[in-house]
Amino acid sequence: METIETVDQLLSNRRLLDFMLVAERIDPKLVTTDYLKKIFKSDLSDPKSFANTEPDQRFRGLVGSFNFDAKGKINYQATESIQNKRGLMETQDMHVRQTLEEQAGQENTGVRLALYFKRMAGDINTPYDIIADNALAEFIRTTFSIPAEMANADVDMQAKIIEKNLDIKDLQDPRKSRSW
């Protein structure tokens, strides 16, 4: 990785690319090198660029991890800043989402819970992750018409009910997450 100075060098190393894609929870078999070239050569500062208009934001995060300029070369000046492009984009995205959740929550608690669930869904791996978070648990109970009294039931029983109503693996699938 230390010897790579251009996008073309990175793209020519499929083993490294596959490793990076898997780290971003992207299936390498579903992504061509040509597609990645378009993504990596996008200007992240342009809201209309290819990377910024790609619906799957994981690609934008991947590109933001590197300091390549629009010509595909490392921008050494960018590495001197405290926060790389990815960190800056994530901070901005989180601020916008948090503000949206708060504003929507003032008008409708259900909308706030739904937005919170959408933001947190990718980090849910077991039904116990939902049970441990009051807002997620409330969202699931409301969504699947589970009585509020179930929150007082045995934790394992709550987990079974969640598994009966929700396939946790679907939360990790970006194609399915777009429909939430």
CNS distance restraints for C-alpha pairs under 8 A (distance, minus, plus):
assign (resid   4 and name CA) (resid   9 and name CA) 5.93 0.50 0.50
assign (resid   4 and name CA) (resid  10 and name CA) 6.24 0.50 0.50
assign (resid   5 and name CA) (resid   9 and name CA) 6.93 0.50 0.50
assign (resid   5 and name CA) (resid  10 and name CA) 7.98 0.50 0.50
assign (resid   5 and name CA) (resid  73 and name CA) 6.11 0.50 0.50
assign (resid   5 and name CA) (resid  74 and name CA) 5.57 0.50 0.50
assign (resid   6 and name CA) (resid  10 and name CA) 6.52 0.50 0.50
assign (resid   6 and name CA) (resid  68 and name CA) 7.20 0.50 0.50
assign (resid   6 and name CA) (resid  72 and name CA) 5.45 0.50 0.50
assign (resid   6 and name CA) (resid  73 and name CA) 4.44 0.50 0.50
assign (resid   6 and name CA) (resid  74 and name CA) 6.03 0.50 0.50
assign (resid   7 and name CA) (resid  11 and name CA) 6.04 0.50 0.50
assign (resid   7 and name CA) (resid  37 and name CA) 7.41 0.50 0.50
assign (resid   7 and name CA) (resid  40 and name CA) 6.84 0.50 0.50
assign (resid   7 and name CA) (resid  41 and name CA) 7.62 0.50 0.50
assign (resid   7 and name CA) (resid  68 and name CA) 7.04 0.50 0.50
assign (resid   7 and name CA) (resid  72 and name CA) 4.85 0.50 0.50
assign (resid   7 and name CA) (resid  73 and name CA) 6.35 0.50 0.50
assign (resid   8 and name CA) (resid  12 and name CA) 6.10 0.50 0.50
assign (resid   8 and name CA) (resid  37 and name CA) 7.82 0.50 0.50
assign (resid   8 and name CA) (resid  72 and name CA) 7.19 0.50 0.50
assign (resid   9 and name CA) (resid  13 and name CA) 6.81 0.50 0.50
assign (resid  10 and name CA) (resid  14 and name CA) 7.96 0.50 0.50
assign (resid  10 and name CA) (resid  16 and name CA) 7.53 0.50 0.50
assign (resid  10 and name CA) (resid  17 and name CA) 7.08 0.50 0.50
assign (resid  11 and name CA) (resid  17 and name CA) 6.70 0.50 0.50
assign (resid  11 and name CA) (resid  33 and name CA) 6.51 0.50 0.50
assign (resid  11 and name CA) (resid  36 and name CA) 7.68 0.50 0.50
assign (resid  11 and name CA) (resid  37 and name CA) 7.21 0.50 0.50
assign (resid  13 and name CA) (resid  17 and name CA) 6.28 0.50 0.50
assign (resid  14 and name CA) (resid  18 and name CA) 5.94 0.50 0.50
assign (resid  15 and name CA) (resid  19 and name CA) 6.29 0.50 0.50
assign (resid  16 and name CA) (resid  20 and name CA) 6.27 0.50 0.50
assign (resid  17 and name CA) (resid  21 and name CA) 6.11 0.50 0.50
assign (resid  17 and name CA) (resid  28 and name CA) 7.96 0.50 0.50
assign (resid  18 and name CA) (resid  22 and name CA) 6.10 0.50 0.50
assign (resid  18 and name CA) (resid  28 and name CA) 5.40 0.50 0.50
assign (resid  19 and name CA) (resid  23 and name CA) 6.23 0.50 0.50
assign (resid  20 and name CA) (resid  24 and name CA) 6.44 0.50 0.50
assign (resid  20 and name CA) (resid  62 and name CA) 7.90 0.50 0.50
assign (resid  21 and name CA) (resid  25 and name CA) 6.32 0.50 0.50
assign (resid  21 and name CA) (resid  26 and name CA) 5.00 0.50 0.50
assign (resid  21 and name CA) (resid  27 and name CA) 6.61 0.50 0.50
assign (resid  21 and name CA) (resid  28 and name CA) 5.94 0.50 0.50
assign (resid  21 and name CA) (resid  62 and name CA) 7.94 0.50 0.50
assign (resid  22 and name CA) (resid  26 and name CA) 5.28 0.50 0.50
assign (resid  22 and name CA) (resid  27 and name CA) 6.18 0.50 0.50
assign (resid  22 and name CA) (resid  28 and name CA) 6.80 0.50 0.50
assign (resid  24 and name CA) (resid  58 and name CA) 6.42 0.50 0.50
assign (resid  24 and name CA) (resid  62 and name CA) 7.02 0.50 0.50
assign (resid  25 and name CA) (resid  58 and name CA) 7.99 0.50 0.50
assign (resid  26 and name CA) (resid  58 and name CA) 7.71 0.50 0.50
assign (resid  27 and name CA) (resid  31 and name CA) 7.18 0.50 0.50
assign (resid  28 and name CA) (resid  32 and name CA) 7.95 0.50 0.50
assign (resid  31 and name CA) (resid  35 and name CA) 6.64 0.50 0.50
assign (resid  31 and name CA) (resid  36 and name CA) 7.13 0.50 0.50
assign (resid  32 and name CA) (resid  36 and name CA) 6.41 0.50 0.50
assign (resid  33 and name CA) (resid  37 and name CA) 6.09 0.50 0.50
assign (resid  34 and name CA) (resid  38 and name CA) 6.46 0.50 0.50
assign (resid  35 and name CA) (resid  39 and name CA) 6.36 0.50 0.50
assign (resid  36 and name CA) (resid  40 and name CA) 5.96 0.50 0.50
assign (resid  37 and name CA) (resid  41 and name CA) 5.99 0.50 0.50
assign (resid  38 and name CA) (resid  42 and name CA) 6.27 0.50 0.50
assign (resid  38 and name CA) (resid  50 and name CA) 6.83 0.50 0.50
assign (resid  38 and name CA) (resid  51 and name CA) 7.70 0.50 0.50
assign (resid  39 and name CA) (resid  50 and name CA) 6.06 0.50 0.50
assign (resid  39 and name CA) (resid  51 and name CA) 4.94 0.50 0.50
assign (resid  39 and name CA) (resid  59 and name CA) 7.19 0.50 0.50
assign (resid  39 and name CA) (resid  60 and name CA) 7.70 0.50 0.50
assign (resid  39 and name CA) (resid  63 and name CA) 7.15 0.50 0.50
assign (resid  40 and name CA) (resid  51 and name CA) 7.48 0.50 0.50
assign (resid  40 and name CA) (resid  63 and name CA) 5.68 0.50 0.50
assign (resid  40 and name CA) (resid  68 and name CA) 7.51 0.50 0.50
assign (resid  40 and name CA) (resid  70 and name CA) 7.83 0.50 0.50
assign (resid  40 and name CA) (resid  72 and name CA) 7.12 0.50 0.50
assign (resid  41 and name CA) (resid  68 and name CA) 7.73 0.50 0.50
assign (resid  41 and name CA) (resid  69 and name CA) 7.19 0.50 0.50
assign (resid  41 and name CA) (resid  70 and name CA) 4.93 0.50 0.50
assign (resid  41 and name CA) (resid  71 and name CA) 6.29 0.50 0.50
assign (resid  41 and name CA) (resid  72 and name CA) 5.58 0.50 0.50
assign (resid  42 and name CA) (resid  49 and name CA) 5.62 0.50 0.50
assign (resid  42 and name CA) (resid  50 and name CA) 5.67 0.50 0.50
assign (resid  42 and name CA) (resid  51 and name CA) 5.67 0.50 0.50
assign (resid  42 and name CA) (resid  70 and name CA) 5.69 0.50 0.50
assign (resid  43 and name CA) (resid  49 and name CA) 5.90 0.50 0.50
assign (resid  43 and name CA) (resid  50 and name CA) 7.94 0.50 0.50
assign (resid  43 and name CA) (resid  51 and name CA) 7.57 0.50 0.50
assign (resid  43 and name CA) (resid  69 and name CA) 7.05 0.50 0.50
assign (resid  43 and name CA) (resid  70 and name CA) 5.19 0.50 0.50
assign (resid  44 and name CA) (resid  49 and name CA) 6.79 0.50 0.50
assign (resid  44 and name CA) (resid  51 and name CA) 6.83 0.50 0.50
assign (resid  44 and name CA) (resid  52 and name CA) 6.56 0.50 0.50
assign (resid  44 and name CA) (resid  60 and name CA) 7.83 0.50 0.50
assign (resid  44 and name CA) (resid  64 and name CA) 7.55 0.50 0.50
assign (resid  46 and name CA) (resid  52 and name CA) 7.44 0.50 0.50
assign (resid  47 and name CA) (resid  52 and name CA) 5.59 0.50 0.50
assign (resid  47 and name CA) (resid  53 and name CA) 7.28 0.50 0.50
assign (resid  48 and name CA) (resid  52 and name CA) 6.12 0.50 0.50
assign (resid  48 and name CA) (resid  53 and name CA) 6.04 0.50 0.50
assign (resid  49 and name CA) (resid  53 and name CA) 6.18 0.50 0.50
assign (resid  50 and name CA) (resid  54 and name CA) 6.17 0.50 0.50
assign (resid  51 and name CA) (resid  59 and name CA) 6.81 0.50 0.50
assign (resid  51 and name CA) (resid  60 and name CA) 5.51 0.50 0.50
assign (resid  51 and name CA) (resid  63 and name CA) 7.93 0.50 0.50
assign (resid  52 and name CA) (resid  57 and name CA) 7.84 0.50 0.50
assign (resid  52 and name CA) (resid  60 and name CA) 6.45 0.50 0.50
assign (resid  54 and name CA) (resid  59 and name CA) 7.54 0.50 0.50
assign (resid  54 and name CA) (resid  60 and name CA) 7.74 0.50 0.50
assign (resid  56 and name CA) (resid  60 and name CA) 7.75 0.50 0.50
assign (resid  56 and name CA) (resid 174 and name CA) 7.34 0.50 0.50
assign (resid  57 and name CA) (resid  61 and name CA) 6.41 0.50 0.50
assign (resid  58 and name CA) (resid  62 and name CA) 6.18 0.50 0.50
assign (resid  59 and name CA) (resid  63 and name CA) 6.27 0.50 0.50
assign (resid  60 and name CA) (resid  64 and name CA) 6.05 0.50 0.50
assign (resid  60 and name CA) (resid  86 and name CA) 7.86 0.50 0.50
assign (resid  61 and name CA) (resid  65 and name CA) 6.33 0.50 0.50
assign (resid  61 and name CA) (resid  86 and name CA) 5.53 0.50 0.50
assign (resid  61 and name CA) (resid  89 and name CA) 7.77 0.50 0.50
assign (resid  61 and name CA) (resid  90 and name CA) 7.78 0.50 0.50
assign (resid  62 and name CA) (resid  66 and name CA) 7.44 0.50 0.50
assign (resid  62 and name CA) (resid  86 and name CA) 7.58 0.50 0.50
assign (resid  63 and name CA) (resid  68 and name CA) 7.96 0.50 0.50
assign (resid  63 and name CA) (resid  86 and name CA) 7.44 0.50 0.50
assign (resid  64 and name CA) (resid  84 and name CA) 7.11 0.50 0.50
assign (resid  64 and name CA) (resid  85 and name CA) 4.78 0.50 0.50
assign (resid  64 and name CA) (resid  86 and name CA) 3.89 0.50 0.50
assign (resid  64 and name CA) (resid  87 and name CA) 7.60 0.50 0.50
assign (resid  64 and name CA) (resid  89 and name CA) 7.62 0.50 0.50
assign (resid  65 and name CA) (resid  84 and name CA) 6.90 0.50 0.50
assign (resid  65 and name CA) (resid  85 and name CA) 6.65 0.50 0.50
assign (resid  65 and name CA) (resid  86 and name CA) 5.12 0.50 0.50
assign (resid  65 and name CA) (resid  87 and name CA) 7.89 0.50 0.50
assign (resid  66 and name CA) (resid  74 and name CA) 7.83 0.50 0.50
assign (resid  66 and name CA) (resid  84 and name CA) 7.75 0.50 0.50
assign (resid  66 and name CA) (resid  85 and name CA) 7.61 0.50 0.50
assign (resid  66 and name CA) (resid  86 and name CA) 7.85 0.50 0.50
assign (resid  67 and name CA) (resid  74 and name CA) 5.43 0.50 0.50
assign (resid  67 and name CA) (resid  75 and name CA) 5.40 0.50 0.50
assign (resid  67 and name CA) (resid  76 and name CA) 7.33 0.50 0.50
assign (resid  67 and name CA) (resid  78 and name CA) 6.27 0.50 0.50
assign (resid  67 and name CA) (resid  79 and name CA) 6.79 0.50 0.50
assign (resid  67 and name CA) (resid  84 and name CA) 7.41 0.50 0.50
assign (resid  67 and name CA) (resid  85 and name CA) 7.31 0.50 0.50
assign (resid  68 and name CA) (resid  72 and name CA) 5.38 0.50 0.50
assign (resid  68 and name CA) (resid  73 and name CA) 5.08 0.50 0.50
assign (resid  68 and name CA) (resid  74 and name CA) 4.31 0.50 0.50
assign (resid  68 and name CA) (resid  75 and name CA) 5.56 0.50 0.50
assign (resid  69 and name CA) (resid  73 and name CA) 5.57 0.50 0.50
assign (resid  69 and name CA) (resid  74 and name CA) 6.18 0.50 0.50
assign (resid  69 and name CA) (resid  75 and name CA) 5.77 0.50 0.50
assign (resid  75 and name CA) (resid  79 and name CA) 7.15 0.50 0.50
assign (resid  76 and name CA) (resid  80 and name CA) 7.22 0.50 0.50
assign (resid  77 and name CA) (resid  81 and name CA) 7.70 0.50 0.50
assign (resid  78 and name CA) (resid  84 and name CA) 7.15 0.50 0.50
assign (resid  79 and name CA) (resid  84 and name CA) 6.87 0.50 0.50
assign (resid  83 and name CA) (resid  87 and name CA) 5.67 0.50 0.50
assign (resid  83 and name CA) (resid  88 and name CA) 6.14 0.50 0.50
assign (resid  84 and name CA) (resid  88 and name CA) 6.26 0.50 0.50
assign (resid  85 and name CA) (resid  89 and name CA) 6.04 0.50 0.50
assign (resid  86 and name CA) (resid  90 and name CA) 6.05 0.50 0.50
assign (resid  87 and name CA) (resid  91 and name CA) 6.08 0.50 0.50
assign (resid  88 and name CA) (resid  92 and name CA) 6.20 0.50 0.50
assign (resid  89 and name CA) (resid  93 and name CA) 5.99 0.50 0.50
assign (resid  90 and name CA) (resid  94 and name CA) 5.98 0.50 0.50
assign (resid  91 and name CA) (resid  95 and name CA) 6.17 0.50 0.50
assign (resid  92 and name CA) (resid  96 and name CA) 6.24 0.50 0.50
assign (resid  93 and name CA) (resid  97 and name CA) 6.09 0.50 0.50
assign (resid  94 and name CA) (resid  98 and name CA) 5.90 0.50 0.50
assign (resid  95 and name CA) (resid  99 and name CA) 6.05 0.50 0.50
assign (resid  96 and name CA) (resid 100 and name CA) 6.08 0.50 0.50
assign (resid  97 and name CA) (resid 101 and name CA) 6.06 0.50 0.50
assign (resid  98 and name CA) (resid 102 and name CA) 6.19 0.50 0.50
assign (resid  99 and name CA) (resid 103 and name CA) 6.11 0.50 0.50
assign (resid 100 and name CA) (resid 104 and name CA) 5.92 0.50 0.50
assign (resid 101 and name CA) (resid 105 and name CA) 5.80 0.50 0.50
assign (resid 101 and name CA) (resid 111 and name CA) 7.71 0.50 0.50
assign (resid 101 and name CA) (resid 112 and name CA) 5.03 0.50 0.50
assign (resid 101 and name CA) (resid 115 and name CA) 6.12 0.50 0.50
assign (resid 101 and name CA) (resid 116 and name CA) 6.90 0.50 0.50
assign (resid 102 and name CA) (resid 106 and name CA) 6.35 0.50 0.50
assign (resid 102 and name CA) (resid 112 and name CA) 6.87 0.50 0.50
assign (resid 103 and name CA) (resid 107 and name CA) 7.06 0.50 0.50
assign (resid 104 and name CA) (resid 108 and name CA) 5.99 0.50 0.50
assign (resid 104 and name CA) (resid 109 and name CA) 7.48 0.50 0.50
assign (resid 104 and name CA) (resid 111 and name CA) 6.14 0.50 0.50
assign (resid 104 and name CA) (resid 112 and name CA) 5.62 0.50 0.50
assign (resid 105 and name CA) (resid 109 and name CA) 4.75 0.50 0.50
assign (resid 105 and name CA) (resid 110 and name CA) 7.39 0.50 0.50
assign (resid 105 and name CA) (resid 111 and name CA) 6.27 0.50 0.50
assign (resid 105 and name CA) (resid 112 and name CA) 4.38 0.50 0.50
assign (resid 105 and name CA) (resid 113 and name CA) 7.72 0.50 0.50
assign (resid 108 and name CA) (resid 112 and name CA) 6.61 0.50 0.50
assign (resid 109 and name CA) (resid 113 and name CA) 6.21 0.50 0.50
assign (resid 110 and name CA) (resid 114 and name CA) 6.12 0.50 0.50
assign (resid 110 and name CA) (resid 139 and name CA) 7.56 0.50 0.50
assign (resid 111 and name CA) (resid 115 and name CA) 6.14 0.50 0.50
assign (resid 112 and name CA) (resid 116 and name CA) 6.12 0.50 0.50
assign (resid 113 and name CA) (resid 117 and name CA) 6.05 0.50 0.50
assign (resid 113 and name CA) (resid 135 and name CA) 6.40 0.50 0.50
assign (resid 113 and name CA) (resid 136 and name CA) 7.24 0.50 0.50
assign (resid 113 and name CA) (resid 138 and name CA) 7.84 0.50 0.50
assign (resid 113 and name CA) (resid 139 and name CA) 5.80 0.50 0.50
assign (resid 114 and name CA) (resid 118 and name CA) 6.17 0.50 0.50
assign (resid 114 and name CA) (resid 139 and name CA) 6.68 0.50 0.50
assign (resid 115 and name CA) (resid 119 and name CA) 6.25 0.50 0.50
assign (resid 116 and name CA) (resid 120 and name CA) 6.16 0.50 0.50
assign (resid 116 and name CA) (resid 135 and name CA) 7.78 0.50 0.50
assign (resid 116 and name CA) (resid 136 and name CA) 7.65 0.50 0.50
assign (resid 117 and name CA) (resid 121 and name CA) 5.58 0.50 0.50
assign (resid 117 and name CA) (resid 135 and name CA) 7.96 0.50 0.50
assign (resid 117 and name CA) (resid 136 and name CA) 6.02 0.50 0.50
assign (resid 117 and name CA) (resid 139 and name CA) 7.20 0.50 0.50
assign (resid 118 and name CA) (resid 122 and name CA) 7.96 0.50 0.50
assign (resid 118 and name CA) (resid 177 and name CA) 7.75 0.50 0.50
assign (resid 118 and name CA) (resid 180 and name CA) 6.79 0.50 0.50
assign (resid 120 and name CA) (resid 124 and name CA) 6.89 0.50 0.50
assign (resid 121 and name CA) (resid 171 and name CA) 5.62 0.50 0.50
assign (resid 121 and name CA) (resid 172 and name CA) 7.53 0.50 0.50
assign (resid 122 and name CA) (resid 171 and name CA) 5.71 0.50 0.50
assign (resid 122 and name CA) (resid 172 and name CA) 5.37 0.50 0.50
assign (resid 123 and name CA) (resid 172 and name CA) 7.92 0.50 0.50
assign (resid 124 and name CA) (resid 129 and name CA) 5.75 0.50 0.50
assign (resid 124 and name CA) (resid 130 and name CA) 6.97 0.50 0.50
assign (resid 124 and name CA) (resid 168 and name CA) 7.28 0.50 0.50
assign (resid 124 and name CA) (resid 171 and name CA) 7.08 0.50 0.50
assign (resid 124 and name CA) (resid 172 and name CA) 7.97 0.50 0.50
assign (resid 125 and name CA) (resid 129 and name CA) 6.67 0.50 0.50
assign (resid 125 and name CA) (resid 168 and name CA) 6.50 0.50 0.50
assign (resid 125 and name CA) (resid 169 and name CA) 7.56 0.50 0.50
assign (resid 126 and name CA) (resid 130 and name CA) 7.31 0.50 0.50
assign (resid 126 and name CA) (resid 168 and name CA) 6.53 0.50 0.50
assign (resid 127 and name CA) (resid 131 and name CA) 6.43 0.50 0.50
assign (resid 127 and name CA) (resid 159 and name CA) 5.13 0.50 0.50
assign (resid 127 and name CA) (resid 160 and name CA) 7.93 0.50 0.50
assign (resid 127 and name CA) (resid 162 and name CA) 6.14 0.50 0.50
assign (resid 127 and name CA) (resid 163 and name CA) 6.63 0.50 0.50
assign (resid 127 and name CA) (resid 168 and name CA) 7.25 0.50 0.50
assign (resid 128 and name CA) (resid 132 and name CA) 5.99 0.50 0.50
assign (resid 128 and name CA) (resid 155 and name CA) 7.91 0.50 0.50
assign (resid 128 and name CA) (resid 159 and name CA) 6.26 0.50 0.50
assign (resid 129 and name CA) (resid 133 and name CA) 6.63 0.50 0.50
assign (resid 130 and name CA) (resid 134 and name CA) 7.61 0.50 0.50
assign (resid 130 and name CA) (resid 136 and name CA) 5.34 0.50 0.50
assign (resid 130 and name CA) (resid 137 and name CA) 5.31 0.50 0.50
assign (resid 131 and name CA) (resid 136 and name CA) 7.27 0.50 0.50
assign (resid 131 and name CA) (resid 137 and name CA) 5.33 0.50 0.50
assign (resid 131 and name CA) (resid 155 and name CA) 7.63 0.50 0.50
assign (resid 131 and name CA) (resid 158 and name CA) 7.53 0.50 0.50
assign (resid 131 and name CA) (resid 159 and name CA) 7.45 0.50 0.50
assign (resid 132 and name CA) (resid 137 and name CA) 7.60 0.50 0.50
assign (resid 133 and name CA) (resid 137 and name CA) 6.09 0.50 0.50
assign (resid 134 and name CA) (resid 138 and name CA) 6.03 0.50 0.50
assign (resid 135 and name CA) (resid 139 and name CA) 6.16 0.50 0.50
assign (resid 136 and name CA) (resid 140 and name CA) 6.23 0.50 0.50
assign (resid 137 and name CA) (resid 141 and name CA) 6.11 0.50 0.50
assign (resid 138 and name CA) (resid 142 and name CA) 6.05 0.50 0.50
assign (resid 138 and name CA) (resid 148 and name CA) 7.90 0.50 0.50
assign (resid 139 and name CA) (resid 143 and name CA) 5.94 0.50 0.50
assign (resid 140 and name CA) (resid 144 and name CA) 6.00 0.50 0.50
assign (resid 140 and name CA) (resid 146 and name CA) 7.70 0.50 0.50
assign (resid 140 and name CA) (resid 162 and name CA) 7.62 0.50 0.50
assign (resid 141 and name CA) (resid 145 and name CA) 5.65 0.50 0.50
assign (resid 141 and name CA) (resid 146 and name CA) 4.49 0.50 0.50
assign (resid 141 and name CA) (resid 147 and name CA) 6.61 0.50 0.50
assign (resid 141 and name CA) (resid 148 and name CA) 6.74 0.50 0.50
assign (resid 142 and name CA) (resid 146 and name CA) 6.39 0.50 0.50
assign (resid 144 and name CA) (resid 165 and name CA) 6.91 0.50 0.50
assign (resid 146 and name CA) (resid 150 and name CA) 6.99 0.50 0.50
assign (resid 149 and name CA) (resid 153 and name CA) 7.30 0.50 0.50
assign (resid 150 and name CA) (resid 158 and name CA) 6.80 0.50 0.50
assign (resid 151 and name CA) (resid 158 and name CA) 7.32 0.50 0.50
assign (resid 153 and name CA) (resid 157 and name CA) 6.62 0.50 0.50
assign (resid 153 and name CA) (resid 158 and name CA) 6.48 0.50 0.50
assign (resid 154 and name CA) (resid 158 and name CA) 6.36 0.50 0.50
assign (resid 155 and name CA) (resid 159 and name CA) 6.23 0.50 0.50
assign (resid 156 and name CA) (resid 160 and name CA) 6.30 0.50 0.50
assign (resid 157 and name CA) (resid 161 and name CA) 6.35 0.50 0.50
assign (resid 158 and name CA) (resid 162 and name CA) 6.25 0.50 0.50
assign (resid 159 and name CA) (resid 163 and name CA) 6.16 0.50 0.50
assign (resid 160 and name CA) (resid 164 and name CA) 6.08 0.50 0.50
assign (resid 161 and name CA) (resid 165 and name CA) 6.41 0.50 0.50
assign (resid 162 and name CA) (resid 166 and name CA) 5.80 0.50 0.50
assign (resid 163 and name CA) (resid 167 and name CA) 6.12 0.50 0.50
assign (resid 163 and name CA) (resid 168 and name CA) 7.14 0.50 0.50
assign (resid 167 and name CA) (resid 171 and name CA) 7.51 0.50 0.50
assign (resid 168 and name CA) (resid 172 and name CA) 7.51 0.50 0.50
assign (resid 169 and name CA) (resid 173 and name CA) 6.98 0.50 0.50
assign (resid 170 and name CA) (resid 176 and name CA) 6.34 0.50 0.50
assign (resid 170 and name CA) (resid 177 and name CA) 7.39 0.50 0.50
assign (resid 171 and name CA) (resid 176 and name CA) 7.29 0.50 0.50
assign (resid 171 and name CA) (resid 177 and name CA) 6.24 0.50 0.50
assign (resid 172 and name CA) (resid 177 and name CA) 7.61 0.50 0.50
assign (resid 173 and name CA) (resid 177 and name CA) 6.19 0.50 0.50
assign (resid 174 and name CA) (resid 178 and name CA) 6.32 0.50 0.50
assign (resid 175 and name CA) (resid 179 and name CA) 7.62 0.50 0.50
assign (resid 176 and name CA) (resid 180 and name CA) 7.54 0.50 0.50
